[in-house]
Amino acid sequence: MRRLDASKIPRHVAIIPDGNGRWAESRGLPRNLGHKQGTEAVRVVVRAAHELGIERLTVYAFSTENWARPPEEVEAIMDLLDRYIVAETDYLVSNGIRVEVIGRMQMLDARIQERLVEIVRRTEGNDELRLTFALSYSGRSEIVDAVRAIAREVEAGNLEPEAIDEKCLQAHLYAPEVPDPDLLIRTGGEHRVSNFLLWQLAYTELWTSETLWPDFTKSDLVEALAAYQQRERRFGRTGAQAREPVS
């Protein structure tokens, strides 16, 4: 396993865990078993992120587009989510991991909503790793919801249109206080962001892996972090400017 520079660990890592269905199909198994194995990969990566000192981890667990999948597959995914919450709550509570959720939660089954509210409540005092699940989430929907909230403030006379800027829109996102991801990892060999964190990914470093999500391990995460540590983040500046010390 590669050695990492502990001083250069990205604060915030986002993950698009792709390939559950293909993993199962390549083995002649039902897609649902791919999602089950993918849940195990989530468990492994959360523990690895905690061990490696990552402060924030955001996982794209279920998109709004995923609702269009066959009902039996959606039901299986929701059941696995329910089982994951039940099985992992004690570990997350006792290991300082704070759970949060972003997305249009009202679209989820009431039972799942109750589970999520409970795990968020039980972990809200933790501060070692902030684990965010994007559920029933869409980057475009997040921006639309933010714009609607701003429009309501303007209509109520509490906000002048001229005061609307990037900071204002940021303040109306689902988790406005969370810093933008430093690194986005996508598994399964795909090279697109798939409507994930569209506002927040403006200057995020991207790293893709051919590994299907159910096979993703701590070693794969370390490889992604090692690649990140070799990059120079410029944020639109020249290399020389990016290396200048902040006064």
C-alpha positions as CSV (number, residue, x, y, z in Angstrom):
1,M,0.0,0.0,0.0
2,R,1.3,3.4,-0.9
3,R,2.6,5.8,1.7
4,L,0.7,9.1,2.1
5,D,1.7,12.5,3.3
6,A,-0.5,13.0,6.3
7,S,-0.2,16.8,5.9
8,K,-1.7,16.6,2.4
9,I,-4.8,14.5,3.1
10,P,-7.8,16.1,1.4
11,R,-10.2,17.5,3.9
12,H,-13.3,16.6,1.9
13,V,-13.7,13.6,-0.4
14,A,-16.8,12.9,-2.5
15,I,-17.6,9.6,-4.1
16,I,-19.8,8.4,-6.9
17,P,-19.9,4.7,-6.2
18,D,-20.7,3.2,-9.6
19,G,-20.8,-0.3,-10.9
20,N,-22.9,-2.4,-8.5
21,G,-25.2,-3.7,-11.3
22,R,-22.4,-4.5,-13.7
23,W,-20.5,-6.3,-10.9
24,A,-23.4,-8.6,-10.4
25,E,-24.2,-9.1,-14.0
26,S,-20.6,-10.0,-14.8
27,R,-20.9,-12.8,-12.3
28,G,-24.3,-14.0,-13.5
29,L,-25.9,-12.7,-10.3
30,P,-29.1,-10.6,-9.7
31,R,-28.4,-6.8,-9.7
32,N,-29.7,-6.7,-6.1
33,L,-26.7,-8.7,-4.9
34,G,-24.4,-6.1,-6.5
35,H,-26.1,-3.4,-4.5
36,K,-25.7,-5.6,-1.4
37,Q,-22.0,-6.0,-2.0
38,G,-21.8,-2.3,-2.7
39,T,-23.2,-1.6,0.8
40,E,-20.3,-3.6,2.2
41,A,-17.9,-1.4,0.2
42,V,-19.5,1.7,1.8
43,R,-18.8,0.2,5.2
44,V,-15.1,-0.5,4.2
45,V,-14.5,3.0,2.8
46,V,-16.1,4.8,5.7
47,R,-13.8,3.0,8.1
48,A,-10.8,3.7,5.8
49,A,-11.6,7.4,5.5
50,H,-11.8,7.6,9.3
51,E,-8.5,5.9,9.7
52,L,-6.8,8.0,7.1
53,G,-7.9,11.3,8.7
54,I,-10.3,12.5,6.1
55,E,-12.6,15.1,7.7
56,R,-15.6,14.9,5.4
57,L,-16.9,12.2,3.2
58,T,-19.9,12.6,0.9
59,V,-21.3,9.6,-0.8
60,Y,-23.8,9.7,-3.8
61,A,-26.0,7.0,-2.5
62,F,-29.2,7.4,-4.5
63,S,-30.0,10.0,-7.2
64,T,-33.4,11.4,-8.2
65,E,-32.9,9.7,-11.5
66,N,-32.5,6.3,-9.7
67,W,-36.3,6.4,-9.0
68,A,-36.8,5.5,-12.6
69,R,-35.2,2.1,-12.1
70,P,-37.5,-1.0,-11.9
71,P,-39.6,-0.8,-8.7
72,E,-38.1,-4.1,-7.3
73,E,-34.6,-2.7,-7.6
74,V,-35.5,0.5,-5.9
75,E,-37.2,-1.4,-3.1
76,A,-34.1,-3.6,-2.7
77,I,-31.8,-0.5,-2.5
78,M,-34.1,1.1,0.1
79,D,-34.1,-2.1,2.1
80,L,-30.3,-2.2,2.0
81,L,-30.2,1.4,3.2
82,D,-32.4,0.5,6.1
83,R,-30.3,-2.4,7.0
84,Y,-27.1,-0.4,6.8
85,I,-28.4,2.3,9.1
86,V,-29.5,-0.3,11.7
87,A,-26.2,-2.2,11.5
88,E,-23.9,0.7,11.5
89,T,-25.4,3.2,13.9
90,D,-23.6,2.0,17.0
91,Y,-20.3,2.0,15.2
92,L,-20.8,5.5,13.9
93,V,-21.9,6.8,17.2
94,S,-19.0,5.3,19.1
95,N,-16.3,6.3,16.6
96,G,-17.0,10.0,16.4
97,I,-18.6,9.9,12.9
98,R,-21.4,12.4,12.3
99,V,-24.0,11.5,9.7
100,E,-25.9,14.0,7.6
101,V,-28.2,13.7,4.6
102,I,-28.8,15.9,1.6
103,G,-31.5,15.6,-1.0
104,R,-35.2,15.7,-1.4
105,M,-35.9,13.5,1.6
106,Q,-39.7,13.8,1.3
107,M,-39.5,11.4,-1.6
108,L,-38.2,8.6,0.6
109,D,-40.4,6.1,2.4
110,A,-41.5,7.3,5.8
111,R,-39.7,4.4,7.5
112,I,-36.4,5.4,5.9
113,Q,-36.9,9.0,6.8
114,E,-37.4,8.0,10.5
115,R,-34.3,5.9,10.4
116,L,-32.3,8.8,8.9
117,V,-33.6,11.4,11.4
118,E,-32.6,9.0,14.3
119,I,-29.1,8.4,13.1
120,V,-28.5,12.1,12.4
121,R,-29.8,12.9,15.9
122,R,-27.6,10.2,17.6
123,T,-24.4,11.3,15.8
124,E,-24.9,15.1,15.8
125,G,-22.3,15.7,18.5
126,N,-19.6,13.7,16.7
127,D,-16.7,15.6,15.1
128,E,-14.0,13.1,13.8
129,L,-15.6,12.4,10.4
130,R,-18.6,14.1,8.8
131,L,-20.3,11.5,6.7
132,T,-22.9,12.9,4.2
133,F,-25.2,10.7,2.2
134,A,-26.7,12.2,-0.9
135,L,-30.1,10.5,-1.1
136,S,-32.9,11.3,-3.6
137,Y,-30.4,13.9,-4.6
138,S,-29.8,15.9,-7.8
139,G,-27.3,18.7,-8.3
140,R,-29.7,20.6,-10.5
141,S,-32.5,20.1,-8.0
142,E,-30.3,21.4,-5.2
143,I,-29.7,24.6,-7.2
144,V,-33.4,24.9,-8.1
145,D,-34.4,24.5,-4.5
146,A,-31.8,27.2,-3.5
147,V,-33.2,29.6,-6.2
148,R,-36.7,29.0,-5.0
149,A,-35.7,29.8,-1.4
150,I,-34.0,33.0,-2.5
151,A,-37.1,34.0,-4.6
152,R,-39.3,33.6,-1.6
153,E,-37.0,35.9,0.4
154,V,-37.1,38.5,-2.4
155,E,-40.9,38.2,-2.6
156,A,-41.2,38.7,1.2
157,G,-39.1,41.8,0.9
158,N,-36.3,40.4,3.0
159,L,-33.7,40.4,0.2
160,E,-32.8,42.8,-2.6
161,P,-32.1,41.2,-6.0
162,E,-28.9,43.1,-6.2
163,A,-27.7,41.3,-3.0
164,I,-27.9,37.9,-4.7
165,D,-24.4,36.7,-5.4
166,E,-22.4,33.4,-5.2
167,K,-22.2,33.7,-1.4
168,C,-26.0,34.1,-1.2
169,L,-26.7,31.1,-3.4
170,Q,-24.2,29.0,-1.4
171,A,-26.0,29.9,1.8
172,H,-29.2,28.3,0.4
173,L,-27.7,25.0,-0.6
174,Y,-28.6,21.8,1.3
175,A,-25.4,21.9,3.4
176,P,-24.1,25.5,3.0
177,E,-21.4,25.2,5.7
178,V,-19.7,22.2,4.2
179,P,-16.6,23.2,2.1
180,D,-16.4,22.1,-1.5
181,P,-14.9,18.7,-2.1
182,D,-11.1,18.6,-2.7
183,L,-11.3,15.3,-4.4
184,L,-14.1,13.5,-6.3
185,I,-13.7,9.7,-6.8
186,R,-15.8,7.9,-9.4
187,T,-15.6,4.1,-9.7
188,G,-16.7,1.8,-12.6
189,G,-14.7,3.5,-15.3
190,E,-17.1,6.3,-16.1
191,H,-15.9,9.8,-16.6
192,R,-18.8,12.1,-15.8
193,V,-20.3,13.8,-12.7
194,S,-23.8,12.5,-13.2
195,N,-25.7,15.5,-11.7
196,F,-23.7,15.3,-8.4
197,L,-22.7,18.4,-6.5
198,L,-22.8,20.6,-9.6
199,W,-22.2,23.8,-7.7
200,Q,-19.6,22.4,-5.3
201,L,-17.4,20.7,-7.9
202,A,-16.2,23.8,-9.7
203,Y,-12.5,23.3,-8.7
204,T,-12.6,19.8,-7.3
205,E,-9.9,17.3,-8.4
206,L,-11.3,14.3,-10.3
207,W,-10.1,10.8,-10.0
208,T,-11.7,7.8,-11.8
209,S,-11.1,4.1,-11.3
210,E,-11.9,1.2,-13.5
211,T,-12.7,-0.8,-10.3
212,L,-16.4,-1.5,-9.9
213,W,-17.7,-0.2,-6.6
214,P,-18.2,-3.6,-4.8
215,D,-14.5,-4.3,-5.3
216,F,-13.3,-0.9,-4.1
217,T,-11.1,-1.2,-1.0
218,K,-9.0,0.8,1.3
219,S,-6.0,0.3,-1.1
220,D,-8.0,1.9,-3.9
221,L,-8.9,4.9,-1.7
222,V,-5.2,5.2,-0.8
223,E,-4.3,5.2,-4.5
224,A,-6.8,8.0,-5.1
225,L,-5.4,10.0,-2.3
226,A,-1.8,9.4,-3.5
227,A,-2.7,10.7,-7.0
228,Y,-4.4,13.7,-5.4
229,Q,-1.2,14.5,-3.4
230,Q,0.8,14.7,-6.7
231,R,-1.4,17.4,-8.2
232,E,-1.1,21.1,-8.0
233,R,-4.3,22.9,-7.3
234,R,-4.4,26.2,-9.1
235,F,-8.1,27.4,-8.8
236,G,-7.7,29.3,-12.0
237,R,-4.3,30.8,-11.2
238,T,-0.9,30.1,-12.7
239,G,1.3,27.5,-11.1
240,A,3.6,30.2,-9.7
241,Q,0.6,32.0,-8.2
242,A,-0.7,28.9,-6.7
243,R,2.6,28.2,-5.0
244,E,2.9,31.7,-3.5
245,P,2.4,31.7,0.3
246,V,-0.8,33.4,1.6
247,S,0.0,36.6,3.4
